[in-house]
Amino acid sequence: MPFIEPQDRTEREELKFKIRPEVISLVEEYSQFLNSEQWYVVQEVLRKSIEADKEFRKHRDQKAA
């Protein structure tokens, strides 16, 4: 099973950033593997990584309290 699910068609906004060429190659290859767009791969990897960060979740919970 892939790390992220295949792309859905939700609304999106633009975010510009620079990353190293070797990471771009990985994103391109992984997006082809999933038959998804590159923006979606980056979005989902970021989302899953942030959600997995226990310290960040604790920080958010404390801010919300």
PDBQT receptor file of N, H, CA, C and O in Angstrom, charges set to zero:
ATOM      1  N   MET A   1       0.844  -1.175   0.000  1.00  0.00    +0.000 N 
ATOM      2  CA  MET A   1       0.000   0.000   0.000  1.00  0.00    +0.000 C 
ATOM      3  C   MET A   1       0.891   1.241   0.000  1.00  0.00    +0.000 C 
ATOM      4  O   MET A   1       1.847   1.306   0.773  1.00  0.00    +0.000 OA
ATOM      5  N   PRO A   2       0.599   2.225  -0.849  1.00  0.00    +0.000 N 
ATOM      6  CA  PRO A   2       1.387   3.454  -0.874  1.00  0.00    +0.000 C 
ATOM      7  C   PRO A   2       1.261   4.220   0.450  1.00  0.00    +0.000 C 
ATOM      8  O   PRO A   2       0.292   4.045   1.189  1.00  0.00    +0.000 OA
ATOM      9  N   PHE A   3       2.242   5.057   0.734  1.00  0.00    +0.000 N 
ATOM     10  H   PHE A   3       3.029   5.198   0.134  1.00  0.00    +0.000 HD
ATOM     11  CA  PHE A   3       2.244   5.896   1.927  1.00  0.00    +0.000 C 
ATOM     12  C   PHE A   3       1.070   6.858   1.926  1.00  0.00    +0.000 C 
ATOM     13  O   PHE A   3       0.485   7.123   2.976  1.00  0.00    +0.000 OA
ATOM     14  N   ILE A   4       0.716   7.388   0.752  1.00  0.00    +0.000 N 
ATOM     15  H   ILE A   4       1.192   7.174  -0.101  1.00  0.00    +0.000 HD
ATOM     16  CA  ILE A   4      -0.427   8.297   0.644  1.00  0.00    +0.000 C 
ATOM     17  C   ILE A   4      -1.434   7.716  -0.340  1.00  0.00    +0.000 C 
ATOM     18  O   ILE A   4      -1.094   6.908  -1.205  1.00  0.00    +0.000 OA
ATOM     19  N   GLU A   5      -2.664   8.144  -0.187  1.00  0.00    +0.000 N 
ATOM     20  H   GLU A   5      -2.940   8.800   0.515  1.00  0.00    +0.000 HD
ATOM     21  CA  GLU A   5      -3.738   7.680  -1.063  1.00  0.00    +0.000 C 
ATOM     22  C   GLU A   5      -3.667   8.395  -2.406  1.00  0.00    +0.000 C 
ATOM     23  O   GLU A   5      -3.123   9.497  -2.476  1.00  0.00    +0.000 OA
ATOM     24  N   PRO A   6      -4.197   7.808  -3.472  1.00  0.00    +0.000 N 
ATOM     25  CA  PRO A   6      -4.254   8.499  -4.754  1.00  0.00    +0.000 C 
ATOM     26  C   PRO A   6      -5.031   9.808  -4.634  1.00  0.00    +0.000 C 
ATOM     27  O   PRO A   6      -5.874   9.972  -3.752  1.00  0.00    +0.000 OA
ATOM     28  N   GLN A   7      -4.735  10.704  -5.513  1.00  0.00    +0.000 N 
ATOM     29  H   GLN A   7      -4.051  10.571  -6.229  1.00  0.00    +0.000 HD
ATOM     30  CA  GLN A   7      -5.270  12.063  -5.475  1.00  0.00    +0.000 C 
ATOM     31  C   GLN A   7      -6.781  12.114  -5.614  1.00  0.00    +0.000 C 
ATOM     32  O   GLN A   7      -7.377  11.404  -6.424  1.00  0.00    +0.000 OA
ATOM     33  N   ASP A   8      -7.382  12.973  -4.802  1.00  0.00    +0.000 N 
ATOM     34  H   ASP A   8      -6.897  13.549  -4.144  1.00  0.00    +0.000 HD
ATOM     35  CA  ASP A   8      -8.785  13.309  -5.007  1.00  0.00    +0.000 C 
ATOM     36  C   ASP A   8      -8.836  14.666  -5.711  1.00  0.00    +0.000 C 
ATOM     37  O   ASP A   8      -7.792  15.194  -6.093  1.00  0.00    +0.000 OA
ATOM     38  N   ARG A   9      -9.980  15.218  -5.883  1.00  0.00    +0.000 N 
ATOM     39  H   ARG A   9     -10.828  14.789  -5.573  1.00  0.00    +0.000 HD
ATOM     40  CA  ARG A   9     -10.104  16.458  -6.667  1.00  0.00    +0.000 C 
ATOM     41  C   ARG A   9     -10.628  17.619  -5.822  1.00  0.00    +0.000 C 
ATOM     42  O   ARG A   9     -11.559  18.316  -6.226  1.00  0.00    +0.000 OA
ATOM     43  N   THR A  10     -10.031  17.821  -4.654  1.00  0.00    +0.000 N 
ATOM     44  H   THR A  10      -9.275  17.254  -4.326  1.00  0.00    +0.000 HD
ATOM     45  CA  THR A  10     -10.462  18.907  -3.783  1.00  0.00    +0.000 C 
ATOM     46  C   THR A  10      -9.881  20.243  -4.239  1.00  0.00    +0.000 C 
ATOM     47  O   THR A  10      -8.926  20.291  -5.015  1.00  0.00    +0.000 OA
ATOM     48  N   GLU A  11     -10.476  21.319  -3.742  1.00  0.00    +0.000 N 
ATOM     49  H   GLU A  11     -11.251  21.279  -3.112  1.00  0.00    +0.000 HD
ATOM     50  CA  GLU A  11     -10.004  22.669  -4.044  1.00  0.00    +0.000 C 
ATOM     51  C   GLU A  11      -8.605  22.860  -3.470  1.00  0.00    +0.000 C 
ATOM     52  O   GLU A  11      -8.252  22.213  -2.483  1.00  0.00    +0.000 OA
ATOM     53  N   ARG A  12      -7.811  23.732  -4.068  1.00  0.00    +0.000 N 
ATOM     54  H   ARG A  12      -8.098  24.257  -4.869  1.00  0.00    +0.000 HD
ATOM     55  CA  ARG A  12      -6.459  23.980  -3.593  1.00  0.00    +0.000 C 
ATOM     56  C   ARG A  12      -6.076  25.437  -3.746  1.00  0.00    +0.000 C 
ATOM     57  O   ARG A  12      -6.695  26.175  -4.513  1.00  0.00    +0.000 OA
ATOM     58  N   GLU A  13      -5.054  25.849  -3.013  1.00  0.00    +0.000 N 
ATOM     59  H   GLU A  13      -4.552  25.250  -2.389  1.00  0.00    +0.000 HD
ATOM     60  CA  GLU A  13      -4.482  27.178  -3.097  1.00  0.00    +0.000 C 
ATOM     61  C   GLU A  13      -3.008  27.045  -3.438  1.00  0.00    +0.000 C 
ATOM     62  O   GLU A  13      -2.420  25.977  -3.269  1.00  0.00    +0.000 OA
ATOM     63  N   GLU A  14      -2.414  28.125  -3.917  1.00  0.00    +0.000 N 
ATOM     64  H   GLU A  14      -2.891  28.993  -4.054  1.00  0.00    +0.000 HD
ATOM     65  CA  GLU A  14      -1.021  28.079  -4.346  1.00  0.00    +0.000 C 
ATOM     66  C   GLU A  14      -0.081  28.436  -3.202  1.00  0.00    +0.000 C 
ATOM     67  O   GLU A  14      -0.344  29.353  -2.424  1.00  0.00    +0.000 OA
ATOM     68  N   LEU A  15       1.031  27.688  -3.115  1.00  0.00    +0.000 N 
ATOM     69  H   LEU A  15       1.245  26.943  -3.747  1.00  0.00    +0.000 HD
ATOM     70  CA  LEU A  15       2.106  27.944  -2.177  1.00  0.00    +0.000 C 
ATOM     71  C   LEU A  15       3.403  27.746  -2.948  1.00  0.00    +0.000 C 
ATOM     72  O   LEU A  15       3.618  26.694  -3.550  1.00  0.00    +0.000 OA
ATOM     73  N   LYS A  16       4.271  28.758  -2.928  1.00  0.00    +0.000 N 
ATOM     74  H   LYS A  16       4.097  29.612  -2.439  1.00  0.00    +0.000 HD
ATOM     75  CA  LYS A  16       5.528  28.656  -3.672  1.00  0.00    +0.000 C 
ATOM     76  C   LYS A  16       6.681  28.397  -2.714  1.00  0.00    +0.000 C 
ATOM     77  O   LYS A  16       6.772  29.008  -1.649  1.00  0.00    +0.000 OA
ATOM     78  N   PHE A  17       7.565  27.475  -3.112  1.00  0.00    +0.000 N 
ATOM     79  H   PHE A  17       7.491  26.979  -3.977  1.00  0.00    +0.000 HD
ATOM     80  CA  PHE A  17       8.750  27.173  -2.325  1.00  0.00    +0.000 C 
ATOM     81  C   PHE A  17       9.793  26.551  -3.229  1.00  0.00    +0.000 C 
ATOM     82  O   PHE A  17       9.495  26.139  -4.350  1.00  0.00    +0.000 OA
ATOM     83  N   LYS A  18      11.013  26.487  -2.737  1.00  0.00    +0.000 N 
ATOM     84  H   LYS A  18      11.255  26.822  -1.827  1.00  0.00    +0.000 HD
ATOM     85  CA  LYS A  18      12.116  25.886  -3.485  1.00  0.00    +0.000 C 
ATOM     86  C   LYS A  18      12.586  24.643  -2.748  1.00  0.00    +0.000 C 
ATOM     87  O   LYS A  18      12.686  24.631  -1.521  1.00  0.00    +0.000 OA
ATOM     88  N   ILE A  19      12.874  23.591  -3.521  1.00  0.00    +0.000 N 
ATOM     89  H   ILE A  19      12.793  23.601  -4.517  1.00  0.00    +0.000 HD
ATOM     90  CA  ILE A  19      13.421  22.366  -2.950  1.00  0.00    +0.000 C 
ATOM     91  C   ILE A  19      14.560  21.858  -3.831  1.00  0.00    +0.000 C 
ATOM     92  O   ILE A  19      14.694  22.261  -4.987  1.00  0.00    +0.000 OA
ATOM     93  N   ARG A  20      15.366  20.982  -3.276  1.00  0.00    +0.000 N 
ATOM     94  H   ARG A  20      15.257  20.655  -2.338  1.00  0.00    +0.000 HD
ATOM     95  CA  ARG A  20      16.531  20.473  -3.995  1.00  0.00    +0.000 C 
ATOM     96  C   ARG A  20      16.119  19.608  -5.188  1.00  0.00    +0.000 C 
ATOM     97  O   ARG A  20      15.074  18.958  -5.163  1.00  0.00    +0.000 OA
ATOM     98  N   PRO A  21      16.946  19.608  -6.225  1.00  0.00    +0.000 N 
ATOM     99  CA  PRO A  21      16.627  18.847  -7.439  1.00  0.00    +0.000 C 
ATOM    100  C   PRO A  21      16.370  17.365  -7.192  1.00  0.00    +0.000 C 
ATOM    101  O   PRO A  21      15.493  16.781  -7.828  1.00  0.00    +0.000 OA
ATOM    102  N   GLU A  22      17.117  16.748  -6.282  1.00  0.00    +0.000 N 
ATOM    103  H   GLU A  22      17.830  17.222  -5.766  1.00  0.00    +0.000 HD
ATOM    104  CA  GLU A  22      16.916  15.317  -6.037  1.00  0.00    +0.000 C 
ATOM    105  C   GLU A  22      15.564  15.036  -5.387  1.00  0.00    +0.000 C 
ATOM    106  O   GLU A  22      14.991  13.963  -5.577  1.00  0.00    +0.000 OA
ATOM    107  N   VAL A  23      15.059  15.995  -4.626  1.00  0.00    +0.000 N 
ATOM    108  H   VAL A  23      15.525  16.867  -4.471  1.00  0.00    +0.000 HD
ATOM    109  CA  VAL A  23      13.728  15.841  -4.028  1.00  0.00    +0.000 C 
ATOM    110  C   VAL A  23      12.662  16.003  -5.110  1.00  0.00    +0.000 C 
ATOM    111  O   VAL A  23      11.658  15.291  -5.113  1.00  0.00    +0.000 OA
ATOM    112  N   ILE A  24      12.883  16.930  -6.014  1.00  0.00    +0.000 N 
ATOM    113  H   ILE A  24      13.698  17.508  -6.012  1.00  0.00    +0.000 HD
ATOM    114  CA  ILE A  24      11.957  17.113  -7.137  1.00  0.00    +0.000 C 
ATOM    115  C   ILE A  24      11.856  15.812  -7.934  1.00  0.00    +0.000 C 
ATOM    116  O   ILE A  24      10.763  15.403  -8.325  1.00  0.00    +0.000 OA
ATOM    117  N   SER A  25      12.990  15.170  -8.173  1.00  0.00    +0.000 N 
ATOM    118  H   SER A  25      13.878  15.503  -7.856  1.00  0.00    +0.000 HD
ATOM    119  CA  SER A  25      12.977  13.903  -8.906  1.00  0.00    +0.000 C 
ATOM    120  C   SER A  25      12.163  12.845  -8.181  1.00  0.00    +0.000 C 
ATOM    121  O   SER A  25      11.408  12.099  -8.805  1.00  0.00    +0.000 OA
ATOM    122  N   LEU A  26      12.315  12.780  -6.860  1.00  0.00    +0.000 N 
ATOM    123  H   LEU A  26      12.928  13.386  -6.353  1.00  0.00    +0.000 HD
ATOM    124  CA  LEU A  26      11.534  11.817  -6.075  1.00  0.00    +0.000 C 
ATOM    125  C   LEU A  26      10.045  12.122  -6.148  1.00  0.00    +0.000 C 
ATOM    126  O   LEU A  26       9.226  11.213  -6.282  1.00  0.00    +0.000 OA
ATOM    127  N   VAL A  27       9.696  13.399  -6.059  1.00  0.00    +0.000 N 
ATOM    128  H   VAL A  27      10.362  14.137  -5.950  1.00  0.00    +0.000 HD
ATOM    129  CA  VAL A  27       8.279  13.789  -6.137  1.00  0.00    +0.000 C 
ATOM    130  C   VAL A  27       7.723  13.432  -7.508  1.00  0.00    +0.000 C 
ATOM    131  O   VAL A  27       6.611  12.914  -7.613  1.00  0.00    +0.000 OA
ATOM    132  N   GLU A  28       8.485  13.705  -8.551  1.00  0.00    +0.000 N 
ATOM    133  H   GLU A  28       9.388  14.126  -8.466  1.00  0.00    +0.000 HD
ATOM    134  CA  GLU A  28       8.031  13.360  -9.906  1.00  0.00    +0.000 C 
ATOM    135  C   GLU A  28       7.800  11.854 -10.033  1.00  0.00    +0.000 C 
ATOM    136  O   GLU A  28       6.774  11.416 -10.552  1.00  0.00    +0.000 OA
ATOM    137  N   GLU A  29       8.752  11.080  -9.559  1.00  0.00    +0.000 N 
ATOM    138  H   GLU A  29       9.586  11.436  -9.138  1.00  0.00    +0.000 HD
ATOM    139  CA  GLU A  29       8.641   9.625  -9.665  1.00  0.00    +0.000 C 
ATOM    140  C   GLU A  29       7.465   9.087  -8.840  1.00  0.00    +0.000 C 
ATOM    141  O   GLU A  29       6.724   8.216  -9.295  1.00  0.00    +0.000 OA
ATOM    142  N   TYR A  30       7.306   9.613  -7.633  1.00  0.00    +0.000 N 
ATOM    143  H   TYR A  30       7.908  10.321  -7.263  1.00  0.00    +0.000 HD
ATOM    144  CA  TYR A  30       6.225   9.145  -6.770  1.00  0.00    +0.000 C 
ATOM    145  C   TYR A  30       4.864   9.560  -7.313  1.00  0.00    +0.000 C 
ATOM    146  O   TYR A  30       3.898   8.805  -7.209  1.00  0.00    +0.000 OA
ATOM    147  N   SER A  31       4.782  10.742  -7.883  1.00  0.00    +0.000 N 
ATOM    148  H   SER A  31       5.567  11.356  -7.967  1.00  0.00    +0.000 HD
ATOM    149  CA  SER A  31       3.507  11.182  -8.459  1.00  0.00    +0.000 C 
ATOM    150  C   SER A  31       3.128  10.311  -9.654  1.00  0.00    +0.000 C 
ATOM    151  O   SER A  31       1.947  10.034  -9.866  1.00  0.00    +0.000 OA
ATOM    152  N   GLN A  32       4.108   9.879 -10.432  1.00  0.00    +0.000 N 
ATOM    153  H   GLN A  32       5.067  10.104 -10.260  1.00  0.00    +0.000 HD
ATOM    154  CA  GLN A  32       3.830   8.958 -11.534  1.00  0.00    +0.000 C 
ATOM    155  C   GLN A  32       3.365   7.608 -11.002  1.00  0.00    +0.000 C 
ATOM    156  O   GLN A  32       2.445   7.005 -11.554  1.00  0.00    +0.000 OA
ATOM    157  N   PHE A  33       3.987   7.142  -9.948  1.00  0.00    +0.000 N 
ATOM    158  H   PHE A  33       4.734   7.632  -9.500  1.00  0.00    +0.000 HD
ATOM    159  CA  PHE A  33       3.618   5.884  -9.315  1.00  0.00    +0.000 C 
ATOM    160  C   PHE A  33       2.156   5.920  -8.854  1.00  0.00    +0.000 C 
ATOM    161  O   PHE A  33       1.423   4.943  -9.008  1.00  0.00    +0.000 OA
ATOM    162  N   LEU A  34       1.746   7.060  -8.288  1.00  0.00    +0.000 N 
ATOM    163  H   LEU A  34       2.342   7.853  -8.163  1.00  0.00    +0.000 HD
ATOM    164  CA  LEU A  34       0.366   7.201  -7.793  1.00  0.00    +0.000 C 
ATOM    165  C   LEU A  34      -0.614   7.657  -8.867  1.00  0.00    +0.000 C 
ATOM    166  O   LEU A  34      -1.824   7.683  -8.642  1.00  0.00    +0.000 OA
ATOM    167  N   ASN A  35      -0.090   8.014 -10.028  1.00  0.00    +0.000 N 
ATOM    168  H   ASN A  35       0.893   7.993 -10.211  1.00  0.00    +0.000 HD
ATOM    169  CA  ASN A  35      -0.919   8.610 -11.074  1.00  0.00    +0.000 C 
ATOM    170  C   ASN A  35      -1.640   9.853 -10.522  1.00  0.00    +0.000 C 
ATOM    171  O   ASN A  35      -2.844  10.027 -10.708  1.00  0.00    +0.000 OA
ATOM    172  N   SER A  36      -0.869  10.701  -9.844  1.00  0.00    +0.000 N 
ATOM    173  H   SER A  36       0.110  10.559  -9.693  1.00  0.00    +0.000 HD
ATOM    174  CA  SER A  36      -1.381  11.916  -9.212  1.00  0.00    +0.000 C 
ATOM    175  C   SER A  36      -0.480  13.083  -9.578  1.00  0.00    +0.000 C 
ATOM    176  O   SER A  36       0.636  12.899 -10.064  1.00  0.00    +0.000 OA
ATOM    177  N   GLU A  37      -0.982  14.282  -9.335  1.00  0.00    +0.000 N 
ATOM    178  H   GLU A  37      -1.888  14.432  -8.939  1.00  0.00    +0.000 HD
ATOM    179  CA  GLU A  37      -0.197  15.476  -9.618  1.00  0.00    +0.000 C 
ATOM    180  C   GLU A  37       0.850  15.693  -8.530  1.00  0.00    +0.000 C 
ATOM    181  O   GLU A  37       0.687  15.256  -7.391  1.00  0.00    +0.000 OA
ATOM    182  N   GLN A  38       1.926  16.379  -8.908  1.00  0.00    +0.000 N 
ATOM    183  H   GLN A  38       2.058  16.734  -9.834  1.00  0.00    +0.000 HD
ATOM    184  CA  GLN A  38       3.026  16.610  -7.974  1.00  0.00    +0.000 C 
ATOM    185  C   GLN A  38       2.593  17.426  -6.764  1.00  0.00    +0.000 C 
ATOM    186  O   GLN A  38       3.021  17.139  -5.646  1.00  0.00    +0.000 OA
ATOM    187  N   TRP A  39       1.757  18.431  -6.962  1.00  0.00    +0.000 N 
ATOM    188  H   TRP A  39       1.409  18.665  -7.870  1.00  0.00    +0.000 HD
ATOM    189  CA  TRP A  39       1.303  19.243  -5.825  1.00  0.00    +0.000 C 
ATOM    190  C   TRP A  39       0.600  18.376  -4.793  1.00  0.00    +0.000 C 
ATOM    191  O   TRP A  39       0.726  18.608  -3.591  1.00  0.00    +0.000 OA
ATOM    192  N   TYR A  40      -0.138  17.380  -5.260  1.00  0.00    +0.000 N 
ATOM    193  H   TYR A  40      -0.241  17.191  -6.237  1.00  0.00    +0.000 HD
ATOM    194  CA  TYR A  40      -0.874  16.505  -4.350  1.00  0.00    +0.000 C 
ATOM    195  C   TYR A  40       0.084  15.657  -3.517  1.00  0.00    +0.000 C 
ATOM    196  O   TYR A  40      -0.122  15.480  -2.316  1.00  0.00    +0.000 OA
ATOM    197  N   VAL A  41       1.122  15.137  -4.151  1.00  0.00    +0.000 N 
ATOM    198  H   VAL A  41       1.290  15.280  -5.126  1.00  0.00    +0.000 HD
ATOM    199  CA  VAL A  41       2.105  14.332  -3.437  1.00  0.00    +0.000 C 
ATOM    200  C   VAL A  41       2.761  15.162  -2.336  1.00  0.00    +0.000 C 
ATOM    201  O   VAL A  41       2.861  14.711  -1.195  1.00  0.00    +0.000 OA
ATOM    202  N   VAL A  42       3.205  16.363  -2.670  1.00  0.00    +0.000 N 
ATOM    203  H   VAL A  42       3.124  16.729  -3.597  1.00  0.00    +0.000 HD
ATOM    204  CA  VAL A  42       3.834  17.237  -1.679  1.00  0.00    +0.000 C 
ATOM    205  C   VAL A  42       2.851  17.551  -0.553  1.00  0.00    +0.000 C 
ATOM    206  O   VAL A  42       3.211  17.485   0.622  1.00  0.00    +0.000 OA
ATOM    207  N   GLN A  43       1.621  17.889  -0.905  1.00  0.00    +0.000 N 
ATOM    208  H   GLN A  43       1.329  17.942  -1.860  1.00  0.00    +0.000 HD
ATOM    209  CA  GLN A  43       0.601  18.211   0.086  1.00  0.00    +0.000 C 
ATOM    210  C   GLN A  43       0.378  17.068   1.068  1.00  0.00    +0.000 C 
ATOM    211  O   GLN A  43       0.354  17.284   2.280  1.00  0.00    +0.000 OA
ATOM    212  N   GLU A  44       0.215  15.856   0.554  1.00  0.00    +0.000 N 
ATOM    213  H   GLU A  44       0.234  15.680  -0.431  1.00  0.00    +0.000 HD
ATOM    214  CA  GLU A  44      -0.115  14.732   1.410  1.00  0.00    +0.000 C 
ATOM    215  C   GLU A  44       1.064  14.290   2.262  1.00  0.00    +0.000 C 
ATOM    216  O   GLU A  44       0.877  13.894   3.413  1.00  0.00    +0.000 OA
ATOM    217  N   VAL A  45       2.267  14.349   1.723  1.00  0.00    +0.000 N 
ATOM    218  H   VAL A  45       2.419  14.670   0.788  1.00  0.00    +0.000 HD
ATOM    219  CA  VAL A  45       3.444  14.003   2.522  1.00  0.00    +0.000 C 
ATOM    220  C   VAL A  45       3.612  15.023   3.650  1.00  0.00    +0.000 C 
ATOM    221  O   VAL A  45       3.913  14.644   4.782  1.00  0.00    +0.000 OA
ATOM    222  N   LEU A  46       3.422  16.303   3.358  1.00  0.00    +0.000 N 
ATOM    223  H   LEU A  46       3.177  16.612   2.438  1.00  0.00    +0.000 HD
ATOM    224  CA  LEU A  46       3.491  17.324   4.404  1.00  0.00    +0.000 C 
ATOM    225  C   LEU A  46       2.403  17.106   5.450  1.00  0.00    +0.000 C 
ATOM    226  O   LEU A  46       2.679  17.147   6.649  1.00  0.00    +0.000 OA
ATOM    227  N   ARG A  47       1.179  16.877   5.008  1.00  0.00    +0.000 N 
ATOM    228  H   ARG A  47       0.955  16.844   4.034  1.00  0.00    +0.000 HD
ATOM    229  CA  ARG A  47       0.059  16.690   5.929  1.00  0.00    +0.000 C 
ATOM    230  C   ARG A  47       0.301  15.500   6.850  1.00  0.00    +0.000 C 
ATOM    231  O   ARG A  47       0.135  15.605   8.065  1.00  0.00    +0.000 OA
ATOM    232  N   LYS A  48       0.690  14.378   6.276  1.00  0.00    +0.000 N 
ATOM    233  H   LYS A  48       0.824  14.292   5.288  1.00  0.00    +0.000 HD
ATOM    234  CA  LYS A  48       0.927  13.174   7.083  1.00  0.00    +0.000 C 
ATOM    235  C   LYS A  48       2.093  13.373   8.047  1.00  0.00    +0.000 C 
ATOM    236  O   LYS A  48       2.039  12.922   9.191  1.00  0.00    +0.000 OA
ATOM    237  N   SER A  49       3.133  14.040   7.591  1.00  0.00    +0.000 N 
ATOM    238  H   SER A  49       3.177  14.406   6.662  1.00  0.00    +0.000 HD
ATOM    239  CA  SER A  49       4.291  14.278   8.455  1.00  0.00    +0.000 C 
ATOM    240  C   SER A  49       3.932  15.184   9.627  1.00  0.00    +0.000 C 
ATOM    241  O   SER A  49       4.321  14.916  10.764  1.00  0.00    +0.000 OA
ATOM    242  N   ILE A  50       3.204  16.237   9.357  1.00  0.00    +0.000 N 
ATOM    243  H   ILE A  50       2.889  16.455   8.434  1.00  0.00    +0.000 HD
ATOM    244  CA  ILE A  50       2.803  17.162  10.422  1.00  0.00    +0.000 C 
ATOM    245  C   ILE A  50       1.854  16.478  11.400  1.00  0.00    +0.000 C 
ATOM    246  O   ILE A  50       1.990  16.642  12.612  1.00  0.00    +0.000 OA
ATOM    247  N   GLU A  51       0.898  15.716  10.887  1.00  0.00    +0.000 N 
ATOM    248  H   GLU A  51       0.787  15.582   9.902  1.00  0.00    +0.000 HD
ATOM    249  CA  GLU A  51      -0.033  14.998  11.762  1.00  0.00    +0.000 C 
ATOM    250  C   GLU A  51       0.679  13.982  12.642  1.00  0.00    +0.000 C 
ATOM    251  O   GLU A  51       0.223  13.708  13.752  1.00  0.00    +0.000 OA
ATOM    252  N   ALA A  52       1.784  13.419  12.172  1.00  0.00    +0.000 N 
ATOM    253  H   ALA A  52       2.154  13.641  11.270  1.00  0.00    +0.000 HD
ATOM    254  CA  ALA A  52       2.518  12.407  12.928  1.00  0.00    +0.000 C 
ATOM    255  C   ALA A  52       3.413  13.014  14.011  1.00  0.00    +0.000 C 
ATOM    256  O   ALA A  52       3.927  12.288  14.862  1.00  0.00    +0.000 OA
ATOM    257  N   ASP A  53       3.601  14.324  13.988  1.00  0.00    +0.000 N 
ATOM    258  H   ASP A  53       3.183  14.913  13.297  1.00  0.00    +0.000 HD
ATOM    259  CA  ASP A  53       4.484  14.995  14.945  1.00  0.00    +0.000 C 
ATOM    260  C   ASP A  53       3.768  15.168  16.283  1.00  0.00    +0.000 C 
ATOM    261  O   ASP A  53       2.923  16.051  16.432  1.00  0.00    +0.000 OA
ATOM    262  N   LYS A  54       4.107  14.325  17.248  1.00  0.00    +0.000 N 
ATOM    263  H   LYS A  54       4.793  13.607  17.127  1.00  0.00    +0.000 HD
ATOM    264  CA  LYS A  54       3.428  14.337  18.547  1.00  0.00    +0.000 C 
ATOM    265  C   LYS A  54       3.664  15.646  19.300  1.00  0.00    +0.000 C 
ATOM    266  O   LYS A  54       2.754  16.152  19.957  1.00  0.00    +0.000 OA
ATOM    267  N   GLU A  55       4.862  16.192  19.212  1.00  0.00    +0.000 N 
ATOM    268  H   GLU A  55       5.601  15.781  18.678  1.00  0.00    +0.000 HD
ATOM    269  CA  GLU A  55       5.137  17.455  19.898  1.00  0.00    +0.000 C 
ATOM    270  C   GLU A  55       4.302  18.588  19.322  1.00  0.00    +0.000 C 
ATOM    271  O   GLU A  55       3.797  19.428  20.067  1.00  0.00    +0.000 OA
ATOM    272  N   PHE A  56       4.153  18.619  18.008  1.00  0.00    +0.000 N 
ATOM    273  H   PHE A  56       4.563  17.937  17.403  1.00  0.00    +0.000 HD
ATOM    274  CA  PHE A  56       3.336  19.661  17.393  1.00  0.00    +0.000 C 
ATOM    275  C   PHE A  56       1.877  19.505  17.795  1.00  0.00    +0.000 C 
ATOM    276  O   PHE A  56       1.214  20.502  18.081  1.00  0.00    +0.000 OA
ATOM    277  N   ARG A  57       1.360  18.286  17.824  1.00  0.00    +0.000 N 
ATOM    278  H   ARG A  57       1.898  17.476  17.591  1.00  0.00    +0.000 HD
ATOM    279  CA  ARG A  57      -0.030  18.066  18.255  1.00  0.00    +0.000 C 
ATOM    280  C   ARG A  57      -0.233  18.558  19.681  1.00  0.00    +0.000 C 
ATOM    281  O   ARG A  57      -1.242  19.193  19.985  1.00  0.00    +0.000 OA
ATOM    282  N   LYS A  58       0.723  18.265  20.551  1.00  0.00    +0.000 N 
ATOM    283  H   LYS A  58       1.543  17.749  20.303  1.00  0.00    +0.000 HD
ATOM    284  CA  LYS A  58       0.651  18.734  21.934  1.00  0.00    +0.000 C 
ATOM    285  C   LYS A  58       0.634  20.265  21.970  1.00  0.00    +0.000 C 
ATOM    286  O   LYS A  58      -0.153  20.864  22.703  1.00  0.00    +0.000 OA
ATOM    287  N   HIS A  59       1.498  20.887  21.183  1.00  0.00    +0.000 N 
ATOM    288  H   HIS A  59       2.137  20.400  20.588  1.00  0.00    +0.000 HD
ATOM    289  CA  HIS A  59       1.562  22.351  21.090  1.00  0.00    +0.000 C 
ATOM    290  C   HIS A  59       0.223  22.929  20.636  1.00  0.00    +0.000 C 
ATOM    291  O   HIS A  59      -0.268  23.897  21.218  1.00  0.00    +0.000 OA
ATOM    292  N   ARG A  60      -0.364  22.341  19.603  1.00  0.00    +0.000 N 
ATOM    293  H   ARG A  60       0.034  21.555  19.130  1.00  0.00    +0.000 HD
ATOM    294  CA  ARG A  60      -1.666  22.821  19.105  1.00  0.00    +0.000 C 
ATOM    295  C   ARG A  60      -2.754  22.655  20.155  1.00  0.00    +0.000 C 
ATOM    296  O   ARG A  60      -3.585  23.543  20.341  1.00  0.00    +0.000 OA
ATOM    297  N   ASP A  61      -2.748  21.517  20.839  1.00  0.00    +0.000 N 
ATOM    298  H   ASP A  61      -2.072  20.796  20.688  1.00  0.00    +0.000 HD
ATOM    299  CA  ASP A  61      -3.748  21.282  21.880  1.00  0.00    +0.000 C 
ATOM    300  C   ASP A  61      -3.624  22.299  23.002  1.00  0.00    +0.000 C 
ATOM    301  O   ASP A  61      -4.635  22.767  23.524  1.00  0.00    +0.000 OA
ATOM    302  N   GLN A  62      -2.403  22.647  23.380  1.00  0.00    +0.000 N 
ATOM    303  H   GLN A  62      -1.581  22.267  22.956  1.00  0.00    +0.000 HD
ATOM    304  CA  GLN A  62      -2.198  23.633  24.435  1.00  0.00    +0.000 C 
ATOM    305  C   GLN A  62      -2.648  25.022  23.990  1.00  0.00    +0.000 C 
ATOM    306  O   GLN A  62      -3.200  25.779  24.788  1.00  0.00    +0.000 OA
ATOM    307  N   LYS A  63      -2.418  25.360  22.728  1.00  0.00    +0.000 N 
ATOM    308  H   LYS A  63      -1.970  24.745  22.079  1.00  0.00    +0.000 HD
ATOM    309  CA  LYS A  63      -2.849  26.669  22.203  1.00  0.00    +0.000 C 
ATOM    310  C   LYS A  63      -4.375  26.757  22.172  1.00  0.00    +0.000 C 
ATOM    311  O   LYS A  63      -4.945  27.817  22.430  1.00  0.00    +0.000 OA
ATOM    312  N   ALA A  64      -5.025  25.652  21.858  1.00  0.00    +0.000 N 
ATOM    313  H   ALA A  64      -4.561  24.791  21.649  1.00  0.00    +0.000 HD
ATOM    314  CA  ALA A  64      -6.482  25.631  21.735  1.00  0.00    +0.000 C 
ATOM    315  C   ALA A  64      -7.180  25.681  23.088  1.00  0.00    +0.000 C 
ATOM    316  O   ALA A  64      -8.339  26.083  23.185  1.00  0.00    +0.000 OA
ATOM    317  N   ALA A  65      -6.473  25.274  24.117  1.00  0.00    +0.000 N 
ATOM    318  H   ALA A  65      -5.531  24.948  24.038  1.00  0.00    +0.000 HD
ATOM    319  CA  ALA A  65      -7.076  25.218  25.460  1.00  0.00    +0.000 C 
ATOM    320  C   ALA A  65      -7.206  26.582  26.104  1.00  0.00    +0.000 C 
ATOM    321  O   ALA A  65      -7.693  26.690  27.230  1.00  0.00    +0.000 OA
TER     322      ALA A  65
